[in-house]
Amino acid sequence: MTTRHLVDPELVALLDLIPATAPSAENLGQIRAMSPRPPVNLAQSSTLSVSERFIPGPAGAPDVRVLFYRPISAQGPLPALLWIHGGGYIMGSADAEDSLVTSMVSAIGCAAVSVDYRLAPETPYPGPVEDCYAALKWLSTHGDELGIDSKRIAVGGSSAGGGLAAALALLARDRGEVSLLFQLLMAPMIDDRTSTLAEPHPYTGEFIWTRQANRFGWTSLLGQEPGGPDVSPYAAAARAENLEGLPATFINVGSIDLFVDEDVEYARRLMRAGVPVELHVYPGAYHGFRMVASAQVTETSARDQLAALKRAFDRSV
């Protein structure tokens, strides 16, 4: 059975251009090499400053590379977004999502730090989330130097980056060192059990990010088969038993995205824990649909994301 008939008509054409090859231990290097991303141009534009920093990593680990974005004309301490890129925990880079981060910074007038965390399977859990926590703590403690309002920090990410952002929000809550204002979760990859369900959703996961890819991504991050009883919520946020005290949350996902069930369930549990939640499910959208930038559903989702982040920053003034 195919779910192609459920795809938004504006999103169909891309499916014929994307290879249907799931990542594996044998081809991961080749897949990474097929989608190289040139480093971000650090030359200062007339409106935006982008700089590369290397900040202290977790204890015993290498420094963490981050990209720091700041509007040149902005005055006073700015709200800041800590952004975490996607890629199934096994691919991607901060450079690859430069255009997305640039668009958010330019539209909202906030600052942003994009984290180049270490990838699995070379660095399994807890390395990636600890890299992100190191970046968050650096951002919070260097607010004066960076021109950041440390009381107005949001975390966000797409796909695996959304999963890391959700885990980071839990970690920040439990460690009590950094207070977060908001979490922006775009189709977050938050539950390792989705790849091991005996009866999976019959209409999701056919395109872009499949169940096979998901299982490999989780196995790479966890260093073991997913779905077991001892997975940390700081690896898979959906495993957290207590969601109270988390920051206000935005979640969006496509209706035929593999992650739709886990994301909607996480939103439901957050609301039952007293967390303000905004949830969007876009009909006919598969995982990664924002690659079709001109599609109406992509433009709608971009507006929704920006509006939610702007409201969060404005409410905190």
N, C-alpha and C positions, 0 to 999 in steps of 0.2 A: 504494500500500500504506500502511496505517496501522498504528501500533504501539500503538494505544489498548488493545488486548487485553492488552498486557504491563504496563499501568499498575497499580500497587497500587490496589485498590478504594477505599481511603480517600482517594486522591489524585485520583480521576477527576473529581469534581464541579467542582473549581477550573478545570479546563481549559475549561469552558463559560463561565467568567466573565472569562477573560483574552483580550483582543483578539489576533488572530493577525496583527498588523502588525509587520513587521520594521523596525528603525530604518534610516533613510537620511539623506543630506544634506538632503533636502527636508523630512522630517518630524521630524527630531531635536528641534527646538525645541518642537514640539507635544507630542511624547512626554514630554519633560522637564516641560512645563507641566501635563500630565495627572496627574502623580504628585508634586505639591508636598509637601514635608515641613515641618511647622512646626518652628521652632528648638527645640532641647532646652530643657526647663525647668531653668534653672540655680539655681532656689531649692533650698536645702539641705534634704534630708529628714532624718529621724531616724537613718538608717543610712548614707547615702551623700552624699558631697560631689561635685558636678560643676561644673567651672569651665571657662570659655572662655579660651584663651590664643592669642596671636599671636607666633610664634617666628621667628627669622631664617631666611629661606629660602635656597635655593642662591644662589651668587654672581650678582648682577645680576637676581635674581628677587624677586617680592614676598614678604612674610612669609607663613608657612604657618599657617592656623588649625587648632588642635587642641582637642579636648575632653579634659579631664583628670578621671579618675574615681578616687576613693579612699574606702574604707570609713572612716567617722568613728571607730569604736571600735578600729580596728586599731592595734597597738602595734609600734614598731620599724621598721626598714627593710623594705619590702614587695617581693616579686617584682612584676614589671610586664609587662603585655602591650601591645605596640604593635599596634593593630588598624587594618586597612585595609579600607574598605568596597568592595562590589562595584558592578556596573553596566556591565560590558562595556568599561571604560575611558572610556565616553562619558556615563555617567549616574551618579546616586547622590550621597550625601553622608554625612558623619559622623553627622549628625542622624538620617538614615534608619535607621541600625543601632543607635540608642541603646538600644532594648529588649534587643537581643542582648548588647551590651557590659555593660549594667547587670546582666543575669542572670548573666554570667560573673563579674563583679567580686563580686557579692553571694554567689554560691555558693562561690567559691574564697577570697575574702578578699584578693585581689591588688589592685593598682592597674592602671589602663589609660590609654593615650593613644590616642584615635581621630583619625585624620588626615584633614583635608579637602583632599586633594591637588587640583591643577588637572586638569581633564578634557580629553581629546582630543575632537574634532580641534583645538580652539582651542590646546591645549598638547600637542603630540605628544611622543613619547620624545625626550630623556630627562627632560623636565620632571616627569611624575608620580612616577617612581621617585626622582628627586633630592629632590622635596618630602618623600617618605617617609624618605629617608636623613637629611635635615635634622632631621626629627622624632625619628628614632632617636638621632642624635648629641646632640640637645638633651636627650633623656630620660636618656641615659647620663652626660652631663657635669653635669647638674643633680640628680643622685641625692640628695645631701645636702639640698638645698633642698626637694625633692619627697617626701622620706622613702622613697626607692627604693633597693633593693639593686642596684647597677649590674652585679653579677655574675649576677643572675637576671632577665634580660630575654628574653622570647619575642616573636616576631613572628607575626602571624596575619591571615587575611583570607578572605573568601568570593568565589568566582568571579574577577573581575578583581582583587579585593583579594587573593585567594590567589595570583594570578599575580604581583602586585607584592610580596607577602611573600616568595615564592620568589626573585624577582629581587633583593630587598633582602638576603636571606641570602647570596646570591652576592657582592653588592657589598660587604657588611660583611666577609665572609671575605677578599676580595681587597684591600680597602683597609687592613684590619688595625687599624682605630681602635676598633671596638666588638666585643665578644665576645657572641655570641648563645647562649642556652641551648637554644632549642627553636623549631620552626616548626610552626604549626597551619594547615593548608591545607585549606579546605573547598571541594570541587569547583573546584580552581584552574584558571584559564584561562592555560595556560603554553606553548602551542605554536601559533604562527601557521600552521603547515603543516596543521593539522587542517581549516582552511577551504579548502584547495586540493587535498586528496587526490583523485586520479583515481578511487579505489575506496574511498569512505568506508564506515564501519560501517553496515550496512543497517538497524539497529534503534535508532539514536540520533539525537537532534537534531530530532525532530519538534515537540517542545513547548517553550514558554517562550523558550528560546534556540536558535535554528535555525542552520543553516550559513550562510544569507544574513546573519543578524544578526552571526554570528561574523566573517564576512569584512569587514563594514563596521566592526566594532569594531577589528579588527586593522589595517585600512587607515587608520583614524583615528589610532590610536596610532603606527603606524610612519611615516605620511606617505607611504606607497607601498603597492603591492600586497603582500600577505603571500606567504610561501612562497619568497622569493628567497634567494640564497646569502649575503647579507651582513647578516643580522639579528643584533643583539647579544643575548647571553644575559641582559643586564640589562634587555632588553625582553621577551624570551620565554625563560624559564628553561630550557625543554627544549632549547634550542640549546647549552647549556653542555656542553663536552666533558669537563670534569673536575668531578666532584661530591664529591671527597674533601674532608674537613674541614668539611663542612656540619653544622649542629646536628641533633640527633635530631628526627625528623619524624613528624607525624600527617597522613594524607591520607584524606579520605572523599569519596565520589562515588556517585551513583545509577547503576544498571545501564543505564538508557536515557538518561542524560545525554550530551550531545554530547562531553563531556570525558573519558568513562570510559577510552578507550584511552590518551590522552596521560597521564592521571593514574596509571593502573596501570603504564605503561611508566616513568614518572618514579620511581615507588616501587621498581620492579625495579632501575633503574640506581642509585638511592641505596643500596639494600642491597648491590649489587655493589661499591660504592665504600666499604663499611664504615660506612655511616651507619645507626644504629638507626631502624627505620621501623615504624609501625603503620598498616595500610591496611584500610579498610572500604569494601565495595561493597554498597549497599543495593538489594535486588531491587525492581523495579517503580517506582523513583524517578527522576523527571525532574529537570532543572535547576531549582533554586529550590523544591524540594518542601517545604522547611521553612516556606513560607508557610502550609501546612496544619498549624497548630501542634498540633491535637488528634490527628493521625494517629499510630499506634503507631510507624511507622518514623521519624517526626520526633522523637518522644520518645526513641526508642532512640539516634538519632544525637546528640541533645543530651547524653544521658548519656555516650556514648562520648567526645565532645569534651571535656566537663568533666573526666572521669576522667583522660584523657590529659594535659591541661594541669596538673591537680593533681599527678599523679605526677611530672611533669617538675619542677615547683617544689619538691615535697617531697624528691625525690632530691638536689637541689642544696644542701640545708641542711647 
